[in-house]
Amino acid sequence: MKTSVLLTLGRLPKSLELARSLHGAGCDVFIAEPFKNHLSKPSCAVKRSYQVTAPNIDQTTYLKELLTIIHDEKINLVVPVSEESLHVSLLAPHLPEHARLLSAPHDVLKRLHDKFAFTQTAQRHALTVPATYRGDDDNAQRLIAEKDYVLKPTHGCSGSGMTMHRRAEPPDKHYLSYTNILQERIFGREVSSLTLCDQGRILGGVLYEGTVYSGSVSTCFRRVDDAPAVEDWIKQFVSAEKFTGFIAFDFIIDKNKTPWAIECNPRLTSGIHFFDHSDLAACLLGQSLGRPIRLKPEQTFQEGHTTLLEAYGRILHPKEFVTRIRHMLGARDVLWSLSDPAPFFLMTPMSWEVLKKVMFENASFGEAATRDIEWREGDGAIKSLSLGDAITKDLLQNT
């Protein structure tokens, strides 16, 4: 009998990467997606795609619809993909026996997604993070006076709302609130990571750095193999947390080679494109490899359509334009597959829900792709009692 897998998003290239990996392992892959059309929908790796309510419109309805799919399709494995992960993690106590959720507990994800709480957690584990304060903390004023700093939302994603400031440059006063953090700005090399873990044991991971960016999100990125201090930092953190699932960190490596973790994303990132498909699928399905997940031979990947737009956006600056084109020509496109070409050729119409926000609402690609699924402060108010009433009584008793 085939294993049935539900991916809880389909609009992003990392969704497609997961679908192709699991399909190659013989799984039936289903996708739950708030958009009617999305990047992964035309892929031959996807057996069926369901349109569901966006969690930021109605979280309880969204979770009920996921559970309906899990029951109807007899789903064995649920894999969250992006910012919807925190919402999906609330399903854990309501899943039927035949379904497994690849996720850390909700309270762990929420703590690590909170940019201030994450720095406090890292400090408890004696790991290096920049000085970080909530906007309404008196220490934030001292940081402003003494250091260059970064201001960003406590629960932000994709660089939304992030601004850089020089020392003694005050932000607008309304930004100095509990919902924002101020963090000392560290200068150096930017390195990102993605790690797949099981109870604190690392199953596989990759380090990478951006070469072309859309806002603060890299669209072209290359593998990093020369940052052992970062690898040690990650190993210590996931072991101390006994973390399960995907977890990602962004680091700045200073001139002394010290890695400073500036934030944590307890979910999938673009690093997934470096993972070998067969090894990735085996680990997701709970099979023991006896070794770390292998990485693909390619050193550089890109989201080609977006990278091309970023290149042409600098056409009046010849040096930057040529540099971006050179990076683009040297990278493998994450969408292209000879055996599954439709997502590449249909990217524009299938991604229209995202593209129209970029074109007509002045949103970055990251913002446009996550606005309806991101975790917002206060979303956790819908907890076990209301979910139990809405899901268990209305759904589980009738299946």
C-alpha positions as CSV (number, residue, x, y, z in Angstrom):
1,M,0.0,0.0,0.0
2,K,1.3,3.4,-0.9
3,T,2.1,6.0,1.8
4,S,-0.2,9.0,1.5
5,V,1.4,12.4,2.3
6,L,-0.3,15.8,2.8
7,L,1.8,18.9,2.2
8,T,0.1,21.9,3.7
9,L,1.1,24.4,1.0
10,G,1.8,24.3,-2.7
11,R,2.6,27.8,-3.9
12,L,6.4,27.8,-3.2
13,P,9.3,26.0,-4.9
14,K,10.1,24.2,-1.7
15,S,6.6,22.6,-1.8
16,L,7.4,21.3,-5.3
17,E,10.7,20.0,-4.2
18,L,9.0,18.0,-1.4
19,A,6.4,16.7,-3.7
20,R,8.9,15.5,-6.3
21,S,11.0,13.8,-3.6
22,L,8.1,12.0,-2.0
23,H,6.5,11.0,-5.4
24,G,9.9,9.6,-6.4
25,A,9.7,7.3,-3.3
26,G,6.3,6.0,-4.4
27,C,4.1,8.1,-2.2
28,D,0.7,9.6,-3.1
29,V,1.2,13.3,-2.6
30,F,-1.7,15.6,-1.8
31,I,-1.6,19.4,-1.3
32,A,-3.8,21.7,0.8
33,E,-3.5,25.3,-0.4
34,P,-5.6,28.4,0.1
35,F,-5.0,29.6,-3.4
36,K,-7.1,28.0,-6.2
37,N,-4.1,27.8,-8.5
38,H,-0.5,27.4,-7.3
39,L,2.9,26.4,-8.5
40,S,2.8,22.7,-7.5
41,K,-0.7,22.1,-8.9
42,P,0.2,21.1,-12.4
43,S,3.1,18.8,-11.3
44,C,2.8,15.1,-12.1
45,A,4.2,14.5,-8.6
46,V,0.9,15.7,-7.1
47,K,-2.0,13.3,-7.0
48,R,-4.6,15.9,-5.9
49,S,-4.7,19.5,-4.7
50,Y,-7.4,20.8,-2.3
51,Q,-8.3,24.4,-1.9
52,V,-8.7,25.3,1.8
53,T,-9.5,28.4,3.8
54,A,-6.5,30.6,4.6
55,P,-5.6,30.3,8.3
56,N,-5.5,34.1,8.7
57,I,-9.1,34.3,7.5
58,D,-10.5,31.5,9.7
59,Q,-8.0,29.3,11.6
60,T,-10.6,26.8,13.0
61,T,-12.2,26.2,9.6
62,Y,-8.7,25.8,8.0
63,L,-7.8,23.1,10.6
64,K,-11.1,21.4,10.2
65,E,-10.6,21.3,6.4
66,L,-7.1,19.8,6.9
67,L,-8.5,17.1,9.1
68,T,-11.2,16.3,6.6
69,I,-8.5,15.7,3.9
70,I,-6.5,13.6,6.4
71,H,-9.5,11.4,7.1
72,D,-10.8,11.2,3.5
73,E,-7.5,10.4,1.9
74,K,-6.2,8.3,4.8
75,I,-3.1,10.4,5.1
76,N,-0.1,8.8,6.8
77,L,2.2,11.8,7.0
78,V,1.5,15.5,7.2
79,V,4.4,17.8,6.3
80,P,4.1,21.6,7.0
81,V,5.9,23.7,4.4
82,S,6.2,27.3,5.3
83,E,4.7,30.0,7.6
84,E,1.5,27.9,8.0
85,S,3.5,25.5,10.1
86,L,2.5,27.1,13.4
87,H,-1.2,26.8,12.5
88,V,-0.8,23.2,11.4
89,S,1.0,22.2,14.6
90,L,-2.3,22.8,16.5
91,L,-3.6,19.7,14.8
92,A,-1.4,17.3,16.7
93,P,-3.8,16.3,19.5
94,H,-6.6,15.8,17.0
95,L,-4.9,13.5,14.4
96,P,-6.2,10.0,13.8
97,E,-4.0,7.1,14.6
98,H,-3.0,6.5,11.0
99,A,-1.5,10.1,10.6
100,R,1.8,11.4,11.8
101,L,2.7,15.1,11.9
102,L,6.3,16.1,11.1
103,S,6.6,18.9,13.5
104,A,7.8,20.0,16.9
105,P,5.1,20.7,19.5
106,H,3.2,24.0,18.9
107,D,4.6,25.7,22.0
108,V,8.1,25.0,20.9
109,L,7.5,26.4,17.4
110,K,5.9,29.5,18.8
111,R,8.8,30.1,21.2
112,L,11.4,29.8,18.4
113,H,9.3,31.8,15.9
114,D,9.2,34.6,18.4
115,K,12.4,36.5,17.6
116,F,12.9,37.7,21.1
117,A,12.1,34.4,22.8
118,F,14.5,32.6,20.4
119,T,17.4,34.8,21.5
120,Q,16.6,34.1,25.1
121,T,16.5,30.4,24.4
122,A,19.9,30.5,22.6
123,Q,21.4,32.4,25.5
124,R,20.2,29.8,27.9
125,H,22.1,27.2,25.8
126,A,25.2,29.5,26.0
127,L,25.1,30.2,22.3
128,T,26.0,33.4,20.6
129,V,23.2,35.8,19.6
130,P,23.3,39.6,19.2
131,A,21.9,41.8,22.0
132,T,18.1,41.8,21.5
133,Y,15.4,43.7,23.3
134,R,11.7,44.2,22.9
135,G,10.8,47.7,21.7
136,D,9.2,48.8,25.0
137,D,12.2,47.7,27.0
138,D,14.4,50.6,28.5
139,N,17.4,48.6,27.3
140,A,16.3,49.3,23.7
141,Q,16.9,53.0,24.2
142,R,20.4,52.3,25.4
143,L,21.0,50.0,22.3
144,I,19.8,52.8,20.0
145,A,22.3,55.2,21.6
146,E,25.3,52.9,21.5
147,K,25.1,50.6,18.5
148,D,23.9,50.2,14.9
149,Y,20.8,48.2,15.1
150,V,18.0,46.3,13.3
151,L,14.3,46.8,14.0
152,K,11.9,44.1,13.0
153,P,8.5,42.6,14.0
154,T,8.6,40.0,16.7
155,H,6.6,37.6,14.6
156,G,7.6,38.9,11.1
157,C,8.6,36.8,8.2
158,S,10.3,37.2,4.8
159,G,12.0,40.4,6.0
160,S,8.6,42.2,6.2
161,G,8.9,45.4,8.3
162,M,12.6,45.1,8.9
163,T,14.7,48.3,8.9
164,M,18.4,49.0,9.4
165,H,19.5,52.0,11.6
166,R,22.7,53.7,12.4
167,R,23.7,54.4,16.0
168,A,21.7,57.2,17.6
169,E,19.2,57.2,14.8
170,P,15.8,56.8,16.5
171,P,12.9,55.0,14.8
172,D,9.4,56.4,14.8
173,K,8.1,56.1,18.4
174,H,5.2,53.9,17.5
175,Y,7.7,51.2,16.5
176,L,9.0,51.1,20.1
177,S,6.4,48.6,21.2
178,Y,6.1,45.0,22.5
179,T,5.4,43.8,19.0
180,N,8.8,44.8,17.7
181,I,12.4,44.0,18.6
182,L,15.6,45.9,18.4
183,Q,18.7,43.9,17.8
184,E,22.4,44.9,17.6
185,R,23.5,44.9,14.1
186,I,26.4,42.5,13.4
187,F,28.5,43.0,10.3
188,G,30.0,40.2,8.4
189,R,29.2,37.2,6.2
190,E,25.6,36.2,6.0
191,V,25.0,32.4,6.1
192,S,21.7,30.5,6.3
193,S,21.0,26.9,7.2
194,L,18.4,24.2,7.0
195,T,18.5,21.1,9.2
196,L,16.2,18.1,9.5
197,C,16.1,16.7,13.0
198,D,14.6,13.8,15.0
199,Q,14.5,14.3,18.8
200,G,17.7,16.4,18.7
201,R,19.6,14.1,16.3
202,I,20.6,15.7,13.0
203,L,19.4,13.6,10.0
204,G,20.8,16.1,7.5
205,G,21.6,19.7,6.9
206,V,23.0,22.3,4.6
207,L,24.6,25.8,4.9
208,Y,24.1,28.3,2.1
209,E,24.4,32.0,1.2
210,G,22.5,34.3,-1.1
211,T,24.0,35.7,-4.2
212,V,20.9,37.5,-5.6
213,Y,18.2,38.9,-3.3
214,S,14.6,40.0,-3.6
215,G,14.3,42.3,-0.6
216,S,15.9,40.3,2.2
217,V,15.0,36.9,0.6
218,S,17.6,35.2,-1.6
219,T,16.5,34.0,-5.0
220,C,19.9,32.6,-6.0
221,F,22.0,30.8,-3.4
222,R,25.1,28.7,-3.2
223,R,26.2,26.0,-0.8
224,V,28.6,26.8,2.0
225,D,31.1,24.2,3.1
226,D,33.6,26.3,5.1
227,A,31.8,27.3,8.2
228,P,32.3,24.6,10.9
229,A,31.6,27.0,13.7
230,V,28.1,27.4,12.4
231,E,27.6,23.7,12.1
232,D,28.7,23.3,15.8
233,W,26.3,26.1,16.9
234,I,23.4,24.3,15.1
235,K,24.3,20.9,16.6
236,Q,24.4,22.3,20.1
237,F,21.0,24.0,19.7
238,V,19.0,21.2,18.3
239,S,20.5,18.7,20.7
240,A,19.7,21.0,23.7
241,E,16.1,21.5,22.4
242,K,15.7,17.8,21.4
243,F,14.1,19.3,18.3
244,T,12.1,17.3,15.7
245,G,11.3,18.5,12.2
246,F,12.8,21.2,10.0
247,I,14.6,24.1,11.5
248,A,16.5,27.0,9.9
249,F,18.8,29.7,11.2
250,D,20.2,32.9,9.8
251,F,23.7,33.8,10.9
252,I,26.2,36.6,10.6
253,I,29.8,35.4,10.8
254,D,32.0,38.3,12.1
255,K,35.6,39.1,11.4
256,N,36.7,36.8,14.2
257,K,34.8,33.9,12.6
258,T,32.2,33.9,15.4
259,P,28.7,32.9,14.2
260,W,25.9,35.1,15.6
261,A,22.4,33.7,15.1
262,I,20.1,36.6,14.2
263,E,16.9,34.6,14.0
264,C,15.3,31.2,13.8
265,N,12.7,29.8,11.4
266,P,11.4,26.5,12.7
267,R,10.3,25.4,9.3
268,L,11.4,24.6,5.8
269,T,13.5,27.1,3.8
270,S,15.1,27.2,0.3
271,G,17.9,25.0,1.7
272,I,15.7,22.0,0.8
273,H,16.7,22.3,-2.8
274,F,20.2,21.0,-1.9
275,F,18.9,17.7,-0.4
276,D,19.1,14.5,-2.3
277,H,15.6,13.4,-3.2
278,S,15.8,9.7,-2.3
279,D,17.6,10.4,1.1
280,L,15.2,13.2,1.9
281,A,12.1,11.1,1.2
282,A,13.5,8.2,3.2
283,C,14.1,10.4,6.3
284,L,10.6,12.0,6.0
285,L,9.1,8.5,5.9
286,G,10.9,7.5,9.1
287,Q,13.5,5.2,7.5
288,S,17.0,5.0,8.9
289,L,19.8,5.9,6.6
290,G,22.6,5.2,9.0
291,R,24.3,8.4,7.7
292,P,23.4,12.1,7.0
293,I,21.2,13.0,4.1
294,R,23.4,13.4,1.0
295,L,23.4,16.7,-0.9
296,K,22.9,17.1,-4.6
297,P,26.1,17.6,-6.6
298,E,25.0,21.1,-7.7
299,Q,26.5,23.9,-5.7
300,T,24.2,26.7,-6.7
301,F,20.4,27.0,-7.2
302,Q,18.0,29.7,-8.2
303,E,14.4,30.6,-8.5
304,G,15.0,31.6,-12.1
305,H,11.9,33.7,-12.8
306,T,12.4,35.9,-9.8
307,T,16.2,36.1,-10.2
308,L,15.7,37.3,-13.8
309,L,13.3,40.0,-12.6
310,E,15.9,41.1,-10.0
311,A,18.6,41.2,-12.6
312,Y,16.5,43.3,-15.0
313,G,15.6,45.6,-12.1
314,R,19.3,46.7,-12.1
315,I,19.6,47.1,-15.9
316,L,20.5,50.8,-15.4
317,H,23.4,49.8,-13.2
318,P,25.5,47.7,-15.6
319,K,28.0,46.3,-13.1
320,E,25.2,44.9,-10.8
321,F,23.2,43.8,-13.8
322,V,26.1,41.8,-15.2
323,T,26.9,40.3,-11.8
324,R,23.3,39.1,-11.3
325,I,23.1,37.6,-14.8
326,R,26.4,35.8,-14.2
327,H,25.1,34.3,-10.9
328,M,21.9,33.3,-12.7
329,L,23.6,31.6,-15.6
330,G,25.7,29.6,-13.2
331,A,22.8,28.2,-11.1
332,R,20.3,25.4,-11.6
333,D,16.7,26.4,-11.7
334,V,14.7,24.8,-8.8
335,L,11.5,24.5,-10.9
336,W,12.9,22.9,-14.0
337,S,12.6,19.1,-14.4
338,L,12.6,17.3,-17.7
339,S,10.3,14.6,-16.3
340,D,8.0,17.2,-14.7
341,P,8.2,20.4,-16.9
342,A,4.7,21.9,-16.4
343,P,5.5,23.9,-13.2
344,F,8.3,25.7,-14.9
345,F,6.3,26.6,-18.0
346,L,3.1,27.5,-16.1
347,M,4.8,29.4,-13.3
348,T,3.3,32.7,-14.2
349,P,-0.4,31.8,-14.4
350,M,-0.1,29.3,-11.5
351,S,1.5,32.0,-9.4
352,W,-0.8,34.8,-10.3
353,E,-2.2,35.1,-6.8
354,V,1.3,36.0,-5.6
355,L,2.4,38.0,-8.6
356,K,-0.7,40.4,-8.6
357,K,0.1,41.4,-5.0
358,V,3.7,42.2,-6.1
359,M,2.6,44.1,-9.2
360,F,-0.4,46.0,-7.8
361,E,0.0,46.2,-4.0
362,N,3.7,47.0,-3.9
363,A,4.5,43.9,-1.8
364,S,7.7,41.9,-1.9
365,F,7.5,38.3,-3.2
366,G,8.1,37.1,0.3
367,E,5.2,39.2,1.7
368,A,2.9,38.4,-1.1
369,A,3.5,34.6,-0.7
370,T,2.9,34.5,3.1
371,R,0.4,37.2,4.0
372,D,-2.5,34.9,4.4
373,I,-0.6,32.1,6.2
374,E,1.8,33.9,8.5
375,W,1.6,33.6,12.3
376,R,0.3,36.8,13.9
377,E,0.4,37.7,17.5
378,G,-2.8,36.6,19.1
379,D,-3.4,33.7,16.7
380,G,-2.7,31.3,19.5
381,A,-5.9,32.4,21.2
382,I,-7.7,29.6,19.4
383,K,-6.5,26.7,21.5
384,S,-7.5,23.2,22.6
385,L,-11.0,24.0,23.9
386,S,-12.3,25.7,20.9
387,L,-10.5,23.4,18.5
388,G,-11.8,20.4,20.4
389,D,-15.3,21.7,20.3
390,A,-15.1,22.6,16.6
391,I,-13.2,19.7,15.3
392,T,-13.7,16.7,17.6
393,K,-17.5,17.1,17.9
394,D,-18.2,18.3,14.4
395,L,-15.8,16.0,12.5
396,L,-14.2,13.2,14.4
397,Q,-17.5,11.8,15.7
398,N,-18.9,11.7,12.2
399,T,-16.1,9.8,10.5
